[in-house]
């Protein structure tokens, strides 16, 4: 990234990875944005009036409002619900999603791995290992006989769809508005959701968090999937109606699930999701890019804002993503 200005040195506060990560953040920004002054979120020596950018994960309520000269809030992750949860969040400050080439690749890899794990019935293998049980079994289909459906066809969803198609899965996608993608059968809107679900053996949710998508994986949606379908949720924890999913798993209509995101994180100790034999729980790590890649992307954002250019991956408050 080119220097922001010969005279102006923007101040960026970082709240991601804890105070021990600050030195690494400073090193990375030194590579991509040497004119940006990077300081820890709780640095007592910072004048709030000097803060122009923040790079955050789960900022405390009311804190962002304390920086009147803020030019952008940069999320440390692709989602921004952890920022929007602040009831005192200024309505006009731009919010930037963290989407990098690294994010896209990691998400595609993770969902492909997840589909293969559920296709090969990895939950059964994990349960057998826990019991020290050697019991051979065969799975009914290969990838080329399995229909994957991806809900959400943004940059991440399209990359996931393409990787699944390359592996031989019969791949389709669904979005609110029409999309076109090579080798991907695309469905759009409420009118085509039923047909999309009816042809899907493995459903992957990559939707944004909006009023329309909360609890979208509910009893009604699950009933529209073929018997024995599997669920992968890497979108938002609010997408899954937990009780409905558990009921579908217990009835056998849904064969298995891999869940990476949850409405409450960390997942509480008493959650029934931990111990269900047909669920694999992963700790919200599907597509976390390296700090270096996040610094690179944040530097790109700051450079754009400082030069009056459109910031990439700007969150649209009206659309909800």
Residue pairs with C-beta under 8 A, 6 or more apart in sequence:
1 32
1 33
1 296
1 299
1 300
1 302
1 303
2 303
3 34
3 35
4 10
4 33
4 35
4 36
4 302
4 303
4 306
4 307
5 35
5 306
8 35
8 306
9 35
9 36
9 37
10 35
10 36
10 37
10 52
10 53
10 71
10 302
10 306
11 36
11 37
11 39
11 46
11 50
11 51
11 52
11 53
12 29
12 36
12 37
12 38
12 39
12 51
12 52
12 53
12 54
12 55
12 298
12 302
13 39
13 40
13 41
13 43
13 46
13 51
13 53
13 54
13 55
13 56
13 67
14 21
14 22
14 25
14 38
14 39
14 40
14 41
14 54
14 55
14 56
15 41
15 54
15 55
15 56
15 57
15 58
15 59
15 76
16 25
16 55
16 56
16 57
16 76
16 291
16 294
17 24
17 25
17 57
17 291
19 40
19 42
21 291
22 38
22 39
22 40
24 291
25 38
25 55
25 291
25 295
26 38
28 291
28 292
28 294
28 295
28 296
29 36
29 38
29 295
29 298
29 299
31 292
31 295
32 295
32 296
32 299
32 300
33 295
33 298
33 299
33 302
33 303
36 53
36 299
36 302
39 45
39 46
41 54
41 56
41 59
48 66
48 67
48 68
49 67
49 68
49 69
50 69
51 67
51 69
51 70
52 67
52 69
52 70
52 71
52 72
53 70
53 71
53 72
53 73
53 74
53 298
53 301
53 302
53 305
54 64
54 67
54 70
54 72
54 73
54 74
55 74
55 76
55 294
55 298
56 64
56 73
56 74
56 75
56 76
56 82
56 83
57 75
57 76
57 77
57 82
58 82
59 82
59 83
59 86
60 86
61 85
61 86
61 87
61 88
62 86
62 88
63 86
64 70
64 73
64 83
64 86
64 88
64 89
64 90
64 93
65 86
65 88
65 89
65 90
70 90
70 93
71 93
71 94
71 305
72 93
72 94
72 95
72 96
72 301
72 302
72 305
72 311
73 83
73 93
73 94
73 95
73 96
74 96
74 98
74 298
74 301
75 82
75 83
75 95
75 96
75 97
75 98
75 315
76 98
76 294
77 98
77 288
78 97
78 98
78 99
78 103
78 156
78 287
79 97
79 209
79 236
80 95
80 97
80 315
81 209
81 236
81 238
83 89
83 95
84 95
91 317
94 305
94 311
94 314
94 315
95 314
95 315
95 317
96 301
96 311
96 312
96 313
96 314
96 315
97 313
97 314
97 315
98 289
98 294
98 297
98 298
98 313
99 155
99 156
99 297
99 312
99 313
100 289
100 293
100 294
100 296
100 297
101 293
102 289
102 290
102 293
103 156
103 287
103 289
103 293
104 155
104 156
104 159
104 287
105 159
106 286
106 287
106 288
106 289
107 156
107 159
107 160
107 206
107 234
107 286
107 287
108 156
108 159
108 160
108 162
108 163
109 163
110 234
110 260
110 285
110 286
110 287
111 150
111 160
111 163
111 164
111 204
111 206
111 232
111 234
111 286
112 160
112 163
112 164
112 167
114 204
114 232
114 234
114 258
114 280
115 143
115 146
115 148
115 164
115 167
115 169
115 202
115 204
115 232
116 143
116 167
117 258
117 280
118 202
118 230
118 232
118 255
118 256
118 257
118 258
119 139
119 141
119 142
119 143
119 146
119 202
119 230
120 139
121 137
121 139
121 255
121 256
122 280
123 256
123 277
123 278
123 279
123 280
124 137
126 280
127 277
128 134
128 135
141 201
142 168
143 167
143 168
143 169
144 168
144 169
144 170
145 170
146 169
146 170
146 201
146 202
147 169
147 170
147 171
147 172
147 199
147 200
147 201
147 202
148 161
148 164
148 169
148 170
148 171
148 172
148 200
148 201
148 202
148 204
149 171
149 172
149 173
149 174
149 196
149 197
149 199
149 200
149 202
149 203
149 204
150 157
150 160
150 161
150 164
150 171
150 172
150 173
150 174
150 204
150 206
151 157
151 173
151 174
151 175
151 203
151 204
151 205
151 206
151 207
151 216
151 235
152 173
152 174
152 175
152 205
152 206
152 207
152 208
152 235
153 161
153 173
153 174
153 175
153 179
153 181
153 186
154 175
154 206
154 208
154 321
156 206
156 287
157 173
157 175
157 206
158 173
158 179
158 181
158 184
160 204
160 206
161 171
161 172
161 173
161 181
161 184
162 181
162 182
162 183
162 184
164 171
165 171
165 183
165 184
169 202
171 183
171 184
171 185
172 184
172 185
172 186
172 187
172 196
172 199
172 200
173 179
173 181
173 184
173 185
173 186
173 187
174 186
174 187
174 188
174 192
174 193
174 196
175 186
175 187
175 188
176 188
176 189
176 212
177 188
177 189
178 186
178 188
178 189
179 186
179 188
180 186
187 193
187 195
187 196
193 224
194 224
197 203
197 221
197 224
197 225
198 224
198 225
198 226
199 226
200 225
200 226
200 229
201 226
201 228
201 229
201 230
202 229
202 230
202 231
202 232
203 217
203 225
203 229
203 230
203 231
203 232
204 232
204 233
204 234
205 216
205 217
205 231
205 232
205 233
205 234
205 235
205 239
205 240
206 234
206 235
207 213
207 216
207 235
207 236
207 239
208 235
208 236
208 320
208 321
209 235
209 236
209 238
209 239
209 320
209 321
210 319
210 320
210 321
211 320
212 320
213 235
213 236
213 238
213 239
214 238
214 239
215 238
215 239
215 240
215 241
216 239
217 231
217 233
217 239
217 240
217 241
217 244
217 245
218 241
218 244
219 241
219 244
219 247
219 248
222 229
222 231
222 244
222 245
222 248
222 253
222 254
223 253
225 253
225 254
227 252
227 253
228 252
228 253
228 254
228 255
229 253
229 254
229 255
230 254
230 255
230 256
230 257
230 258
231 240
231 245
231 254
231 256
231 257
231 258
231 259
232 257
232 258
232 259
232 260
233 239
233 240
233 257
233 258
233 259
233 260
233 261
234 260
234 261
234 286
234 287
235 261
236 261
237 261
237 262
237 263
237 264
237 265
238 263
239 261
240 259
240 263
242 263
242 272
242 273
245 254
245 257
246 272
246 273
246 276
248 254
249 255
249 256
249 257
249 276
249 278
249 279
254 278
255 278
256 278
256 279
256 280
257 278
257 279
257 280
258 279
258 280
258 282
259 273
259 279
259 280
259 281
259 282
260 282
260 283
260 284
260 285
260 286
261 284
261 286
262 271
262 273
262 284
265 284
266 283
267 273
267 274
267 281
267 283
273 279
273 281
274 281
289 297
297 312
300 312
301 311
301 312
301 313
303 309
304 310
304 311
304 312
305 311
315 321
